[in-house]
């Protein structure tokens, strides 16, 4: 079989619902499906993974590279029956107002057809003008059909069909206005899967919707015609690890995984396991102690602000984490992990909650959204990075840290860097011999030196700990 990209005419058009309905319908037939997400998002892939039952990968040429996106897609699609890619924002919306990193850009890279989802709630004949513009703006992007979302009535649908006939564009799906399939959201997007107790029932409704609302004869033909066998890309391996003789050795790294901390790129975790790192999950919410004999610690992003009281009251674990970090335990913390390591977190109700205290700063939830790609230059060595390194990352949070770190990890600029003057380059993060903490999320796909350095830092800690024990 082959692949299909689900794109939207704009953010909020319904592409996530359409993607999950298609994935659910395919899985209900016991098909082997590989899902992907364009861009840096963490939450949509959680839903995809819960449906398809296997890891989901981000296709982001800004955080990685064009060739990496191609290799990632082919490598993980090679043994599946279907590959379904959810787009990001509107079809042509890329980084910094450019096309780069857009769904259209990724569609060109992986040579996949596009199914365009359009919110038709306030449209009739104008739909034709919109779809015609999308289908002709870049002829290299193959829009094979549309899904009409939020259709109000049979009469409304009849008008929309006439509009599509005028431009000879197939209608491959029709979704009515159905509140029963709406997923709850909050300040950073959808509520993650771990917080939804009725997830199986939601997926059942989505599967029924998918089976009922799409033209599966046409979709199956599209999948067949986009067969991976015809790809013009070299299916290179994704195993970028160093030879075994150079690996850091078997080390134990604790990784925070619960409702408060669950933002992780699958490629990052895989790069550590390829270096013989054993990732041991624990919960800062419910576990009183860290897993034993750890050589490193990973605290990913998430929603610590939603669970600040529970995190704060788990005092024994906080003290244990602070003690281990003070003793030199290599620790990698992104966004929510950074917030957890600070002295206190002030929630949306202006209530401060004591946190770990390994970083002498406080974070406060604000109404301001900080969002975008960041070019980072390393200003201080950490267990992950070396002085002078540069790479792309992504910020997405509604909190602020104060005071500005006395040991700033990075100097940041935005995207594209030509629009940012030197006076706007800001210090960010906290870095020292044991801590790498930042709001900036990193994808390690084209930087195998990052997980290698972290593994080596953990191995050095393990060696020192063993030596001190034997004395």
QUIFEN-V236340 format. One record per residue. N is the residue number from 1. NEAR is the number of other ideal C-beta (glycine too) atoms within 10 Angstrom. Layout:
N/NEAR ; N/NEAR
This chain:
1/21 ; 2/21 ; 3/25 ; 4/23 ; 5/30 ; 6/26 ; 7/32 ; 8/26 ; 9/24 ; 10/14 ; 11/10 ; 12/12 ; 13/23 ; 14/22 ; 15/30 ; 16/23 ; 17/22 ; 18/27 ; 19/30 ; 20/27 ; 21/28 ; 22/30 ; 23/28 ; 24/24 ; 25/23 ; 26/25 ; 27/20 ; 28/16 ; 29/12 ; 30/8 ; 31/14 ; 32/14 ; 33/24 ; 34/23 ; 35/28 ; 36/26 ; 37/24 ; 38/28 ; 39/24 ; 40/23 ; 41/19 ; 42/22 ; 43/21 ; 44/22 ; 45/22 ; 46/19 ; 47/27 ; 48/26 ; 49/17 ; 50/20 ; 51/28 ; 52/21 ; 53/9 ; 54/14 ; 55/16 ; 56/23 ; 57/25 ; 58/23 ; 59/26 ; 60/26 ; 61/23 ; 62/22 ; 63/27 ; 64/22 ; 65/14 ; 66/14 ; 67/14 ; 68/21 ; 69/26 ; 70/22 ; 71/20 ; 72/22 ; 73/26 ; 74/19 ; 75/16 ; 76/20 ; 77/25 ; 78/12 ; 79/9 ; 80/19 ; 81/15 ; 82/23 ; 83/24 ; 84/27 ; 85/27 ; 86/28 ; 87/29 ; 88/24 ; 89/19 ; 90/20 ; 91/27 ; 92/17 ; 93/19 ; 94/23 ; 95/23 ; 96/15 ; 97/10 ; 98/14 ; 99/15 ; 100/15 ; 101/27 ; 102/25 ; 103/29 ; 104/25 ; 105/23 ; 106/28 ; 107/24 ; 108/16 ; 109/17 ; 110/23 ; 111/18 ; 112/26 ; 113/18 ; 114/24 ; 115/27 ; 116/28 ; 117/26 ; 118/24 ; 119/19 ; 120/28 ; 121/12 ; 122/8 ; 123/21 ; 124/14 ; 125/11 ; 126/11 ; 127/23 ; 128/18 ; 129/13 ; 130/18 ; 131/23 ; 132/16 ; 133/10 ; 134/22 ; 135/20 ; 136/11 ; 137/13 ; 138/17 ; 139/8 ; 140/8 ; 141/24 ; 142/16 ; 143/23 ; 144/21 ; 145/21 ; 146/27 ; 147/27 ; 148/26 ; 149/24 ; 150/18 ; 151/19 ; 152/13 ; 153/10 ; 154/8 ; 155/9 ; 156/18 ; 157/16 ; 158/11 ; 159/15 ; 160/23 ; 161/14 ; 162/13 ; 163/23 ; 164/19 ; 165/11 ; 166/14 ; 167/14 ; 168/8 ; 169/20 ; 170/14 ; 171/18 ; 172/21 ; 173/25 ; 174/18 ; 175/23 ; 176/15 ; 177/13 ; 178/12 ; 179/5 ; 180/9 ; 181/15 ; 182/10 ; 183/17 ; 184/8 ; 185/10 ; 186/11 ; 187/13 ; 188/21 ; 189/14 ; 190/17 ; 191/16 ; 192/21 ; 193/20 ; 194/16 ; 195/16 ; 196/16 ; 197/7 ; 198/9 ; 199/15 ; 200/10 ; 201/11 ; 202/20 ; 203/20 ; 204/13 ; 205/16 ; 206/26 ; 207/21 ; 208/15 ; 209/23 ; 210/24 ; 211/16 ; 212/12 ; 213/22 ; 214/22 ; 215/16 ; 216/17 ; 217/8 ; 218/15 ; 219/20 ; 220/12 ; 221/12 ; 222/21 ; 223/20 ; 224/10 ; 225/12 ; 226/21 ; 227/11 ; 228/20 ; 229/6 ; 230/9 ; 231/19 ; 232/6 ; 233/15 ; 234/9 ; 235/14 ; 236/14 ; 237/7 ; 238/18 ; 239/10 ; 240/19 ; 241/19 ; 242/15 ; 243/6 ; 244/10 ; 245/5 ; 246/10 ; 247/18 ; 248/23 ; 249/15 ; 250/12 ; 251/26 ; 252/16 ; 253/24 ; 254/25 ; 255/21 ; 256/27 ; 257/19 ; 258/18 ; 259/19 ; 260/28 ; 261/29 ; 262/20 ; 263/21 ; 264/21 ; 265/25 ; 266/16 ; 267/22 ; 268/21 ; 269/19 ; 270/19 ; 271/25 ; 272/26 ; 273/13 ; 274/19 ; 275/24 ; 276/15 ; 277/26 ; 278/15 ; 279/15 ; 280/18 ; 281/13 ; 282/19 ; 283/15 ; 284/26 ; 285/17 ; 286/11 ; 287/17 ; 288/10 ; 289/10 ; 290/19 ; 291/15 ; 292/8 ; 293/11 ; 294/22 ; 295/26 ; 296/28 ; 297/27 ; 298/26 ; 299/26 ; 300/23 ; 301/24 ; 302/29 ; 303/22 ; 304/30 ; 305/23 ; 306/21 ; 307/22 ; 308/26 ; 309/12 ; 310/16 ; 311/24 ; 312/20 ; 313/11 ; 314/19 ; 315/10 ; 316/10 ; 317/19 ; 318/20 ; 319/12 ; 320/16 ; 321/26 ; 322/15 ; 323/13 ; 324/20 ; 325/21 ; 326/11 ; 327/12 ; 328/17 ; 329/24 ; 330/30 ; 331/30 ; 332/28 ; 333/29 ; 334/26 ; 335/27 ; 336/28 ; 337/27 ; 338/29 ; 339/33 ; 340/27 ; 341/25 ; 342/24 ; 343/15 ; 344/17 ; 345/25 ; 346/18 ; 347/19 ; 348/15 ; 349/7 ; 350/8 ; 351/12 ; 352/15 ; 353/17 ; 354/16 ; 355/24 ; 356/26 ; 357/17 ; 358/24 ; 359/25 ; 360/12 ; 361/19 ; 362/18 ; 363/29 ; 364/18 ; 365/21 ; 366/13 ; 367/7 ; 368/10 ; 369/12 ; 370/13 ; 371/12 ; 372/14 ; 373/23 ; 374/24 ; 375/20 ; 376/21 ; 377/14 ; 378/20 ; 379/17 ; 380/19 ; 381/17 ; 382/27 ; 383/25 ; 384/25 ; 385/27 ; 386/12 ; 387/11 ; 388/9 ; 389/16 ; 390/12 ; 391/20 ; 392/23 ; 393/23 ; 394/23 ; 395/19 ; 396/19 ; 397/24 ; 398/16 ; 399/22 ; 400/14 ; 401/20 ; 402/10 ; 403/8 ; 404/11 ; 405/21 ; 406/10 ; 407/16 ; 408/17 ; 409/26 ; 410/29 ; 411/17 ; 412/22 ; 413/21 ; 414/18 ; 415/21 ; 416/14 ; 417/12 ; 418/9 ; 419/11 ; 420/16 ; 421/9 ; 422/7 ; 423/6 ; 424/10 ; 425/16 ; 426/14 ; 427/15 ; 428/22 ; 429/29 ; 430/26 ; 431/23 ; 432/18 ; 433/11 ; 434/20 ; 435/26 ; 436/29 ; 437/28 ; 438/29 ; 439/27 ; 440/23 ; 441/22 ; 442/22 ; 443/22 ; 444/23 ; 445/24 ; 446/17 ; 447/21 ; 448/16 ; 449/15 ; 450/23 ; 451/26 ; 452/22 ; 453/21 ; 454/29 ; 455/27 ; 456/19 ; 457/25 ; 458/27 ; 459/21 ; 460/16 ; 461/21 ; 462/20 ; 463/13 ; 464/13 ; 465/16 ; 466/10 ; 467/9 ; 468/9 ; 469/7 ; 470/6 ; 471/4
